[in-house]
Amino acid sequence: EITAALELEKAHKDNELLLLNILPSSIADRLKSGEGLIADRFEDMSVLFADVVGFTQMSKNMSPSALVEMLNTVFTMFDNIADKYKLEKIKTIGDAYMIASGIPNSVATDEDAARPLVDLALEMGPKVNQLTRDFRKTAALPEFQFRIGIHVGPAVAGVIGLEKFAYDVWGSTVNVASRMESHGEPGMIHVTQGVRDALGDGYVFEDPGEKDIKSLGTIPTYSLTQRI
């Protein structure tokens, strides 16, 4: 009986660790308490998308093991930076990485939501460059860069699915952040007017001029280059 009890306790701990690896701890607690539908609206949320430039062509020339190793190394590095800033990784989608701030615990202002993400983005760039140099020492890989897009605004977050459930985010803020990434240049941290307004002083922006963004029309956007 003692052995069975210990095994049951270990199983509970393993399940707890697995749940916390999938969901934010506060969301996991709500699920365990019996809350059926988890859906929250956040007025101040910031979303970042990062995507490998030219990934489709690059993957054609790589073995499956090399491809997975590269993505795993890069995304693990991103995970570590996200942990440093206490931000919430939402998911990876192929070669894209999505992360959000201002959730699952709400923040007071757009600045509180945007600042941690742009600081994270500024740290990503140099570390990706170093990883590229490290990879090229051991494998015939082309230099790779990321495009990064960020937007701030309201969105809805919640848990979907009964099997393989996930904590996800929806709304125009997510869509605009995705557009910022896809319409940016290699190595660029491409942000909206909303992000620039939220940050105020303390950062350097370059103005590439207004861009015609799919589904949004012609809007002002900026390239974030450094923190002062």
Contacts in CASP RR format, 6 or more apart in sequence:
PFRMAT RR
TARGET T0000
AUTHOR 0000-0000-0000
METHOD contacts of the structure
MODEL  1
EITAALELEKAHKDNELLLLNILPSSIADRLKSGEGLIADRFEDMSVLFA
DVVGFTQMSKNMSPSALVEMLNTVFTMFDNIADKYKLEKIKTIGDAYMIA
SGIPNSVATDEDAARPLVDLALEMGPKVNQLTRDFRKTAALPEFQFRIGI
HVGPAVAGVIGLEKFAYDVWGSTVNVASRMESHGEPGMIHVTQGVRDALG
DGYVFEDPGEKDIKSLGTIPTYSLTQRI
19 28 0 8 1.000
19 31 0 8 1.000
19 32 0 8 1.000
20 28 0 8 1.000
22 28 0 8 1.000
22 165 0 8 1.000
22 166 0 8 1.000
22 167 0 8 1.000
23 31 0 8 1.000
23 159 0 8 1.000
23 165 0 8 1.000
23 167 0 8 1.000
24 88 0 8 1.000
24 103 0 8 1.000
24 104 0 8 1.000
24 167 0 8 1.000
26 104 0 8 1.000
26 105 0 8 1.000
27 38 0 8 1.000
27 104 0 8 1.000
27 158 0 8 1.000
27 159 0 8 1.000
27 167 0 8 1.000
30 38 0 8 1.000
31 38 0 8 1.000
31 159 0 8 1.000
38 158 0 8 1.000
38 159 0 8 1.000
39 156 0 8 1.000
39 157 0 8 1.000
39 158 0 8 1.000
39 159 0 8 1.000
40 103 0 8 1.000
40 104 0 8 1.000
40 156 0 8 1.000
40 157 0 8 1.000
40 158 0 8 1.000
41 154 0 8 1.000
41 155 0 8 1.000
41 156 0 8 1.000
42 102 0 8 1.000
42 103 0 8 1.000
42 106 0 8 1.000
42 154 0 8 1.000
42 155 0 8 1.000
42 156 0 8 1.000
42 157 0 8 1.000
43 106 0 8 1.000
43 153 0 8 1.000
43 154 0 8 1.000
44 102 0 8 1.000
44 106 0 8 1.000
44 107 0 8 1.000
44 108 0 8 1.000
44 109 0 8 1.000
44 110 0 8 1.000
44 112 0 8 1.000
44 113 0 8 1.000
44 152 0 8 1.000
44 153 0 8 1.000
44 154 0 8 1.000
45 100 0 8 1.000
45 101 0 8 1.000
45 102 0 8 1.000
45 103 0 8 1.000
45 113 0 8 1.000
45 152 0 8 1.000
45 153 0 8 1.000
45 154 0 8 1.000
45 155 0 8 1.000
45 157 0 8 1.000
45 169 0 8 1.000
45 173 0 8 1.000
46 100 0 8 1.000
46 101 0 8 1.000
46 102 0 8 1.000
46 110 0 8 1.000
46 113 0 8 1.000
46 114 0 8 1.000
46 116 0 8 1.000
46 117 0 8 1.000
46 150 0 8 1.000
46 151 0 8 1.000
46 152 0 8 1.000
46 153 0 8 1.000
46 173 0 8 1.000
46 177 0 8 1.000
46 195 0 8 1.000
46 198 0 8 1.000
47 90 0 8 1.000
47 98 0 8 1.000
47 99 0 8 1.000
47 100 0 8 1.000
47 117 0 8 1.000
47 150 0 8 1.000
47 151 0 8 1.000
47 152 0 8 1.000
47 155 0 8 1.000
47 169 0 8 1.000
47 173 0 8 1.000
47 174 0 8 1.000
47 177 0 8 1.000
48 98 0 8 1.000
48 99 0 8 1.000
48 100 0 8 1.000
48 117 0 8 1.000
48 120 0 8 1.000
48 121 0 8 1.000
48 148 0 8 1.000
48 149 0 8 1.000
48 150 0 8 1.000
48 177 0 8 1.000
49 96 0 8 1.000
49 97 0 8 1.000
49 98 0 8 1.000
49 148 0 8 1.000
49 149 0 8 1.000
49 150 0 8 1.000
49 177 0 8 1.000
49 178 0 8 1.000
49 180 0 8 1.000
49 181 0 8 1.000
50 78 0 8 1.000
50 96 0 8 1.000
50 97 0 8 1.000
50 99 0 8 1.000
50 121 0 8 1.000
50 124 0 8 1.000
50 146 0 8 1.000
50 147 0 8 1.000
50 148 0 8 1.000
50 149 0 8 1.000
50 181 0 8 1.000
51 95 0 8 1.000
51 96 0 8 1.000
51 97 0 8 1.000
51 146 0 8 1.000
51 147 0 8 1.000
51 181 0 8 1.000
51 182 0 8 1.000
52 58 0 8 1.000
52 74 0 8 1.000
52 95 0 8 1.000
52 96 0 8 1.000
52 144 0 8 1.000
52 145 0 8 1.000
52 146 0 8 1.000
53 144 0 8 1.000
53 145 0 8 1.000
53 146 0 8 1.000
53 147 0 8 1.000
53 186 0 8 1.000
53 187 0 8 1.000
54 144 0 8 1.000
55 95 0 8 1.000
55 144 0 8 1.000
58 141 0 8 1.000
58 142 0 8 1.000
58 144 0 8 1.000
59 67 0 8 1.000
61 142 0 8 1.000
62 70 0 8 1.000
62 141 0 8 1.000
66 139 0 8 1.000
66 141 0 8 1.000
70 135 0 8 1.000
70 141 0 8 1.000
71 92 0 8 1.000
71 94 0 8 1.000
71 95 0 8 1.000
73 131 0 8 1.000
73 135 0 8 1.000
74 128 0 8 1.000
74 131 0 8 1.000
75 92 0 8 1.000
75 97 0 8 1.000
77 127 0 8 1.000
77 128 0 8 1.000
77 131 0 8 1.000
78 89 0 8 1.000
78 97 0 8 1.000
78 99 0 8 1.000
78 124 0 8 1.000
79 89 0 8 1.000
81 120 0 8 1.000
81 123 0 8 1.000
81 124 0 8 1.000
81 127 0 8 1.000
82 88 0 8 1.000
82 89 0 8 1.000
82 99 0 8 1.000
82 120 0 8 1.000
84 120 0 8 1.000
85 101 0 8 1.000
85 116 0 8 1.000
85 117 0 8 1.000
85 119 0 8 1.000
85 120 0 8 1.000
86 116 0 8 1.000
87 99 0 8 1.000
87 100 0 8 1.000
87 101 0 8 1.000
87 116 0 8 1.000
87 117 0 8 1.000
87 120 0 8 1.000
88 99 0 8 1.000
88 100 0 8 1.000
88 101 0 8 1.000
88 102 0 8 1.000
88 103 0 8 1.000
88 104 0 8 1.000
88 167 0 8 1.000
89 97 0 8 1.000
89 98 0 8 1.000
89 99 0 8 1.000
90 98 0 8 1.000
90 99 0 8 1.000
90 100 0 8 1.000
90 167 0 8 1.000
90 168 0 8 1.000
90 169 0 8 1.000
91 98 0 8 1.000
91 166 0 8 1.000
91 168 0 8 1.000
92 98 0 8 1.000
96 181 0 8 1.000
98 169 0 8 1.000
99 117 0 8 1.000
99 120 0 8 1.000
100 117 0 8 1.000
100 155 0 8 1.000
100 157 0 8 1.000
100 169 0 8 1.000
101 107 0 8 1.000
101 113 0 8 1.000
101 114 0 8 1.000
101 116 0 8 1.000
101 117 0 8 1.000
102 112 0 8 1.000
102 113 0 8 1.000
103 157 0 8 1.000
103 169 0 8 1.000
104 157 0 8 1.000
104 167 0 8 1.000
107 113 0 8 1.000
109 198 0 8 1.000
110 152 0 8 1.000
110 153 0 8 1.000
110 194 0 8 1.000
110 197 0 8 1.000
110 198 0 8 1.000
111 198 0 8 1.000
111 199 0 8 1.000
111 200 0 8 1.000
113 152 0 8 1.000
113 153 0 8 1.000
113 198 0 8 1.000
114 150 0 8 1.000
114 152 0 8 1.000
114 194 0 8 1.000
114 195 0 8 1.000
114 198 0 8 1.000
114 199 0 8 1.000
115 198 0 8 1.000
115 199 0 8 1.000
117 150 0 8 1.000
118 150 0 8 1.000
118 189 0 8 1.000
118 191 0 8 1.000
118 195 0 8 1.000
118 199 0 8 1.000
118 203 0 8 1.000
118 224 0 8 1.000
118 227 0 8 1.000
119 227 0 8 1.000
121 148 0 8 1.000
121 149 0 8 1.000
121 150 0 8 1.000
121 189 0 8 1.000
121 224 0 8 1.000
122 189 0 8 1.000
122 224 0 8 1.000
122 226 0 8 1.000
122 227 0 8 1.000
124 146 0 8 1.000
124 148 0 8 1.000
125 146 0 8 1.000
125 187 0 8 1.000
128 144 0 8 1.000
128 145 0 8 1.000
128 146 0 8 1.000
132 141 0 8 1.000
132 143 0 8 1.000
132 144 0 8 1.000
132 145 0 8 1.000
135 141 0 8 1.000
136 143 0 8 1.000
145 186 0 8 1.000
145 187 0 8 1.000
146 186 0 8 1.000
146 187 0 8 1.000
147 181 0 8 1.000
147 182 0 8 1.000
147 184 0 8 1.000
147 185 0 8 1.000
147 186 0 8 1.000
147 187 0 8 1.000
147 188 0 8 1.000
147 190 0 8 1.000
148 181 0 8 1.000
148 187 0 8 1.000
148 188 0 8 1.000
148 189 0 8 1.000
148 190 0 8 1.000
149 177 0 8 1.000
149 178 0 8 1.000
149 180 0 8 1.000
149 181 0 8 1.000
149 184 0 8 1.000
149 189 0 8 1.000
149 190 0 8 1.000
149 191 0 8 1.000
150 177 0 8 1.000
150 180 0 8 1.000
150 189 0 8 1.000
150 190 0 8 1.000
150 191 0 8 1.000
150 192 0 8 1.000
150 195 0 8 1.000
150 224 0 8 1.000
151 173 0 8 1.000
151 176 0 8 1.000
151 177 0 8 1.000
151 180 0 8 1.000
151 191 0 8 1.000
151 192 0 8 1.000
151 194 0 8 1.000
151 195 0 8 1.000
152 173 0 8 1.000
152 192 0 8 1.000
152 194 0 8 1.000
152 195 0 8 1.000
152 198 0 8 1.000
153 173 0 8 1.000
153 194 0 8 1.000
154 171 0 8 1.000
154 173 0 8 1.000
155 169 0 8 1.000
155 170 0 8 1.000
155 171 0 8 1.000
155 172 0 8 1.000
155 173 0 8 1.000
155 174 0 8 1.000
156 169 0 8 1.000
156 170 0 8 1.000
156 171 0 8 1.000
157 167 0 8 1.000
157 168 0 8 1.000
157 169 0 8 1.000
157 170 0 8 1.000
158 167 0 8 1.000
158 168 0 8 1.000
158 169 0 8 1.000
159 165 0 8 1.000
159 166 0 8 1.000
159 167 0 8 1.000
159 168 0 8 1.000
160 166 0 8 1.000
160 168 0 8 1.000
175 215 0 8 1.000
176 192 0 8 1.000
176 216 0 8 1.000
179 213 0 8 1.000
179 214 0 8 1.000
179 215 0 8 1.000
179 216 0 8 1.000
180 190 0 8 1.000
180 191 0 8 1.000
180 192 0 8 1.000
180 213 0 8 1.000
180 221 0 8 1.000
181 190 0 8 1.000
182 214 0 8 1.000
183 190 0 8 1.000
183 211 0 8 1.000
183 213 0 8 1.000
183 214 0 8 1.000
183 221 0 8 1.000
184 190 0 8 1.000
185 223 0 8 1.000
188 223 0 8 1.000
189 223 0 8 1.000
189 224 0 8 1.000
189 225 0 8 1.000
190 221 0 8 1.000
190 222 0 8 1.000
190 223 0 8 1.000
190 224 0 8 1.000
191 205 0 8 1.000
191 221 0 8 1.000
191 222 0 8 1.000
191 223 0 8 1.000
191 224 0 8 1.000
192 219 0 8 1.000
192 221 0 8 1.000
192 222 0 8 1.000
193 219 0 8 1.000
193 220 0 8 1.000
193 221 0 8 1.000
193 222 0 8 1.000
195 222 0 8 1.000
195 224 0 8 1.000
196 205 0 8 1.000
196 222 0 8 1.000
201 228 0 8 1.000
202 227 0 8 1.000
202 228 0 8 1.000
203 224 0 8 1.000
203 226 0 8 1.000
203 227 0 8 1.000
203 228 0 8 1.000
204 224 0 8 1.000
204 225 0 8 1.000
204 226 0 8 1.000
204 227 0 8 1.000
204 228 0 8 1.000
205 222 0 8 1.000
205 223 0 8 1.000
205 224 0 8 1.000
205 225 0 8 1.000
206 222 0 8 1.000
206 223 0 8 1.000
206 225 0 8 1.000
207 220 0 8 1.000
207 222 0 8 1.000
207 223 0 8 1.000
208 221 0 8 1.000
208 222 0 8 1.000
208 223 0 8 1.000
209 220 0 8 1.000
209 221 0 8 1.000
210 218 0 8 1.000
210 219 0 8 1.000
210 220 0 8 1.000
210 221 0 8 1.000
211 218 0 8 1.000
211 219 0 8 1.000
211 221 0 8 1.000
212 218 0 8 1.000
213 219 0 8 1.000
213 221 0 8 1.000
END
